[in-house]
Amino acid sequence: MPADVFTLKLNAVQVLALSAAGVAAGVWLKDRVSLLDRLHIPAPVVGGLLYAMLALALRDRYVNFEMDLVLRDILMVAFFTTVGLSASFRLLRKGGVQVGWFLVLASVAAALQNLLGIGLALLLGLPPLLGVVTGSVSMTGGPATALAFGPLLEQMGAPAASTVGLAAAMFGIVAGGLLGGYAGGRLIQRHGLRPAEAALSPVEQLVYEGREAKLEASAVSPETVAEHTALWSSIFAIAVAMGLGTLVSAWFERAGLTLPSYVGAMMAAGLLRNLDDRFRWIRISQREIDNLGHIALSLFIVMALLTLRLWELVALAAPLFAILAAQVALIWALGGLVYRAMGRDYDAAVMAGGFSGFTLGTTANALACMQVLTEKFGPAPRAYLVVPLVGAFFLDFTNALIITTLANLFR
């Protein structure tokens, strides 16, 4: 390192400001570079990668950065707490039996992704935990889960887990966006499927036409509760769940289990949400939970990418690509199973396309793939009910448990 290179230290408030600017930069770039929008790459990832590449270009040449990332960890826990607060069994009941079956299929797929990754990592002479990183951490989990689990998996023995996880997640977003629509369309055309002509159920009508943001399980009359009260109730629920989560995490630690700091908060949040659904103590607003979760996630992603070590990817490029290609083949094969398990009809084919989208990328990928199919072939209201409920809410919960279980087994 040249002698004239200096280190710039940023405190927590400055990092927060930089992260907010990164989100805005990502939105600006997506508005102007159509490819970024077509690939459904989240704006915080775009802005954060811009920072990461800039830090790489300046590193050991002009300036190195040291950042106080205390807010990153708090925002990570806050986001996953909102995931737990979205895990309402009332929502699961509204979705019916098919939501439960689809969740089982997606959870099995997440477990198989990890086992495939671990097996190939061992075959290629890599630490088995890198197989978890390139499994459901980055595929089903996407960028947020990859960045959240990265530091923990690095401590457990997976080299460059954060960097590898993000690279794998970006690959997955592209692959999921490309595969989902094709997989669903191929099933529709091969089997000559057409949309059902039966009348929509009231729940399907609400979801498909988009009159409710997220099938709000805790809807509160606007005449009786002001918006600021709903926001405050949601902030209160998040804070209480995060606090209780520290006690749950401490209990796991005493039991000898190594878990990400947010798992305890997710579990406490899930319990709190379902108690609130039953007794209406807090009157949690799903819309406000979604908004707060989106803000926390966006800022967290940029903060995590600020310290991404891109130079660590060089030695892992070839084995990483081999594992990821195998993951795409696995999801392609499982798409046919999803089609058969979900009813072998038009909606099942659209669900299979959505399944490929979010088990390789994000729920946004899944919805984009489904939209392509429904615009061409006709409406699939049952798919629009089942896929977002599983992909956006319940799967994040089960995936975290699958990852932590296998990480502890293969550490």
Secondary structure, DSSP 4 states (H G I P E B T S, - for coil): --TT-EEEEE-HHHHHHHHHHHHHHHHHHHHH-HHHHHTT--HHHHHHHHHHHHHHHHTTTTEEEEE--HHHHHHHHHHHHHHHHT--HHHHHHH-HHHHHHHHHHHHHHHHHHHHHHHHHHHTT--HHHHHIIIIITTTSHHHHHHHHHHHHHHHT-TTHHHHHHHHHHHHHHHHHHHHHHHHHHHHHHHT-----SPPPHHHHHHHHT-SSS--TT---TTTS-HHHHHHHHHHHHHHHHHHHHHHHHHHHHTT----HHHHHHHHHHHHHHHHHHH-SS---HHHHHHHHHHHHHHHHHHHHTT--GGGGGGGHHHHHHHHHHHHHHHHHHHHHHHHHTTSSHHHHHHHHHHHHHHHS-HHHHHHHHHHHHHHH---HHHHHHHHHIIIIIHHHHHHHHHHHHHHH--
